[in-house]
Amino acid sequence: MELQLEPTSSSRDATEGSRARVELRRLAVGVAYVGLGAALLWSRLADLGHSFWTDEIMMVEGYVRPGPKHILGGPDLSHELMALLSWVTTSLIGESEIALRLLSAVPFVTGVALVAVWLHRRTGALSGILFVFLATVSPLLLDITRQARGYGLAFLAMSVVVVAALEALRTGNTWAVVAMCTAGVLGAWTLPQLAIAFVAIGAVLVTDVRTRSAAIVGLIASIAAVAAWYAPHIGAVHDAGQIPDGLQIAFPWVLTAPIDQILLPALIWIDGTALAAGVIWLPLVAVAVLVASASPLLRDWRAALVLCVGPLATVTVLWLEHAYVIPRYLSFLLVPSFIVVATGAADILGRLPRRPALARTVLCIVVIGVLGIRFIALAPDVVMLPREAHRDAANVIRQGGAETDVIAYMRNPSDLEYYLGRHAQDVDAATVAARVCGATQPVFYVRQPFTNKDVRIPCLSRPGVRHDVFPQYTRGGQMDVWYVPPG
């Protein structure tokens, strides 16, 4: 005789409830990815046709136009691989702001997607979602990955380096080591300082018997490739760190530099913010450490080294070299930093239905809320406005005729000349009023209120003066153009 048991109504209800929760969770994950993905794509790919700003103009005029011979063999360097790809692009379709910026924006989006997919599969959906969130809302990345510079390429390269290294340690797969080395070389060809983090991560693979041989061969070949690439610029590589742009890392703040010189600036403001390390930032450093320490990836010592050794080695070398640091130069190190923070926050928030760590849970929720609100407030200006409105100012001046003199009271008048196609007279605070008001012919007076002393120009109230204002999201927030008739 067989005993047949039929499920009770309570067990059926429990099963259906469990299925409903699973479906609801899947729906929430899908909505989160779609929403964040849309924000990421919009904030990186929309309205890329604004006028170039100083650094972009410098690369186009100083490297892209001269061509490969100057890029690869000239005395200076500037994001070499990006400059080479830009030269190829301009040779095919001409100088297009959109095309050159896509060379950074598309690799960045690809890098974010790659890491998010890997985190989703290895540590759970919440980790992937939080990584996309951090990469999307970071003001620093919002600013620099839309530029025709190499930061997006470097971010993609470091994404591949980190993910491939972790996969090599997990599986012992030689092809993962090959992918890591290939990405490391391409990233270093873009930003030479990326080589420090890449070699340090590669050294971790040497400690694993399964990947040791491949890692040693790969590192030797990679170092040779990077050295050969930069051989014509060996002096420039060293000198680049001695340009007083940014801040030097001092002891004992080298201990907190991986956070207060890399992570925190990326979450606070757009490029240009360099935090002067000090006691004031220690509470935020402590919050970052508290969240990151919960990451399950740090429980394996080799994986922890892969994620931590890049920032640690880089800041140590820069400290020993007395190099000047500005956040965008090290933005590729946000890949491992964001992975650790995202997985740590996911672990903390994942305990919410069971035994939540109350203090850390509240911290995570508050930080996520603040970053989200900040992105909503900042992103529209970054997307819809130029970083510097050189082309808008030049268009107004061209309408006034080629004979009208242009007087530029701004940091880099040559940037205006790039779009204007003719000379702009450079003036300083001591001479600007006399030059504008004493002109015997009509003039255009252009001012960008960035690093310039505010000077009263009395003739700007003269009858017939026309004033145009062009908003920009950095460097004083606007560019002013006055048409000034003679007195």
C-alpha positions, 0 to 999 in steps of 0.5 A, spaced: 500 500 500 502 506 497 502 512 502 500 519 498 501 525 501 498 531 498 500 538 500 496 542 505 494 549 503 499 552 508 505 549 504 502 551 497 501 558 500 508 558 503 511 556 496 507 561 492 509 566 497 516 564 496 515 564 488 512 571 489 518 574 493 523 571 488 519 574 482 519 581 485 526 581 487 528 579 480 523 585 477 527 590 482 533 588 480 531 588 472 528 595 474 535 597 478 539 595 472 535 599 467 534 605 470 541 606 472 543 603 465 539 609 462 542 614 467 549 611 465 548 612 457 544 618 457 550 622 462 555 619 457 553 619 450 548 625 450 550 632 447 557 630 446 558 636 441 559 642 445 566 645 444 572 642 446 575 645 453 583 647 454 585 639 455 582 637 449 584 643 445 591 642 447 591 634 445 588 636 438 592 642 436 599 639 440 598 631 438 592 629 433 594 634 428 601 633 428 600 626 427 603 619 429 610 621 428 610 626 433 605 622 438 610 616 438 616 620 437 616 627 439 619 630 446 612 630 450 606 626 451 599 626 452 595 620 453 598 617 447 594 611 445 588 616 445 591 621 441 593 615 436 586 613 435 584 620 435 588 621 429 585 615 425 578 618 427 580 625 424 583 622 418 577 618 416 571 623 418 575 630 420 575 633 427 569 632 430 567 633 438 562 627 438 567 622 435 573 624 439 569 624 445 566 617 443 573 614 444 572 615 451 565 615 453 564 608 449 570 604 453 568 607 459 561 604 459 564 598 456 568 597 463 562 599 467 558 593 464 564 588 464 565 589 472 557 589 473 556 583 469 562 580 473 560 582 480 553 580 478 555 573 477 560 572 482 557 576 488 550 577 487 546 582 483 546 588 489 554 588 488 553 589 480 547 594 481 551 598 486 558 598 482 554 601 476 551 606 481 557 609 483 560 609 476 554 613 474 553 618 479 561 620 481 562 627 479 569 626 477 567 620 472 561 624 470 566 630 468 572 626 465 569 620 461 565 625 457 572 628 454 576 627 448 581 624 453 584 617 455 580 617 461 575 612 459 580 608 455 584 607 462 578 605 466 576 600 461 583 597 461 583 597 469 576 594 469 579 588 464 586 588 469 582 587 475 576 582 473 581 578 469 586 577 475 581 575 479 578 570 474 585 568 473 586 566 481 579 563 481 580 558 475 588 558 474 586 560 466 592 562 462 587 566 458 585 570 463 592 572 465 593 574 457 587 578 458 590 582 464 597 583 461 594 585 454 589 590 458 595 593 462 599 594 456 594 598 452 592 602 459 599 604 460 600 606 453 594 611 455 596 613 462 603 611 464 602 611 471 597 605 470 603 601 469 604 601 477 598 598 478 598 593 473 605 590 475 603 590 482 597 586 480 600 582 476 605 580 481 600 577 486 598 572 480 606 570 481 604 568 488 599 562 485 602 556 483 597 555 477 598 562 474 605 563 476 609 561 469 604 565 465 604 571 469 612 572 469 612 571 462 606 576 461 609 581 466 616 581 462 613 582 455 608 587 458 614 591 461 618 591 455 612 593 451 611 599 455 618 601 456 619 601 448 613 605 447 615 610 452 622 610 450 622 616 446 619 620 452 623 617 458 624 624 461 617 627 459 614 621 463 618 623 469 617 630 468 609 630 468 609 628 475 613 634 477 608 639 474 605 643 480 598 641 478 595 638 484 598 636 490 604 632 493 602 627 497 606 628 504 607 623 510 603 621 514 597 622 509 600 617 504 597 612 509 590 615 507 591 617 500 588 611 497 582 614 500 582 621 500 586 622 494 582 617 489 576 615 492 573 621 496 574 626 491 571 622 485 565 622 490 565 629 492 565 634 486 567 634 478 575 634 476 579 640 479 578 638 486 584 636 490 583 634 497 588 637 502 589 631 506 588 632 513 584 631 520 578 634 517 577 628 512 578 622 517 571 621 519 570 620 511 576 616 511 573 612 516 566 611 513 569 608 507 574 603 511 568 601 515 564 600 508 569 597 504 571 592 510 565 588 509 566 586 502 566 578 501 572 579 496 577 581 502 576 575 505 581 571 500 588 574 501 590 574 494 583 577 491 584 582 497 591 584 494 589 584 487 583 589 489 588 593 494 595 593 491 594 598 485 592 604 489 597 602 495 603 601 490 601 607 486 600 612 491 607 609 494 611 611 488 608 618 487 609 619 494 617 617 493 617 621 487 614 627 490 609 627 484 604 632 484 597 628 484 590 631 481 584 626 482 583 625 474 590 622 473 588 616 478 581 615 476 582 608 473 584 606 480 576 607 482 575 601 479 578 596 484 576 602 489 568 602 487 568 594 487 571 594 494 566 599 496 560 596 492 561 589 495 562 591 502 555 596 501 552 590 498 554 585 504 551 590 509 545 592 506 544 584 504 543 583 512 537 588 512 532 582 512 535 578 517 540 581 522 542 588 520 548 592 522 544 598 524 550 603 524 553 601 517 546 600 514 544 607 515 551 610 513 550 606 506 543 608 505 545 616 507 551 616 502 547 612 497 541 618 498 546 624 498 550 621 491 544 620 488 541 627 489 548 630 487 547 626 481 540 629 479 542 636 481 549 636 477 548 631 471 543 636 467 549 642 467 554 637 465 550 634 459 547 640 456 552 645 457 560 646 455 565 645 460 568 651 457 564 655 452 569 657 447 565 656 440 559 659 443 563 666 444 567 665 437 560 664 433 558 671 436 565 674 435 565 672 427 558 675 426 561 682 428 566 681 422 573 679 421 576 686 422 574 687 429 579 686 434 578 681 440 581 682 447 581 676 451 581 677 459 582 669 460 587 664 462 588 661 455 586 665 449 589 660 445 583 656 446 578 661 443 583 662 437 582 655 436 574 656 434 575 663 432 581 662 427 584 668 428 588 672 433 585 674 440 589 679 444 591 677 451 591 682 457 592 682 464 588 685 470 593 691 469 592 693 462 585 690 460 581 696 462 585 701 458 585 696 452 578 695 452 576 703 453 581 706 450 580 702 443 579 707 437 575 702 433 570 697 436 572 691 440 570 684 442 572 683 450 571 676 452 572 674 459 572 668 463 572 669 470 577 663 472 583 665 476 582 672 474 582 678 478 575 682 478 577 688 474 572 694 473 571 696 466 567 703 466 566 703 459 562 697 459 556 701 461 557 705 454 551 706 449 551 701 444 555 696 448 552 689 447 553 683 452 552 676 451 553 671 456 554 663 455 553 658 461 559 653 462 559 648 468 566 649 470 571 655 470 567 660 473 560 658 470 560 662 464 564 666 459 562 673 457 563 677 450 562 684 450 561 688 443 564 695 445 564 701 440 569 706 441 568 712 446 
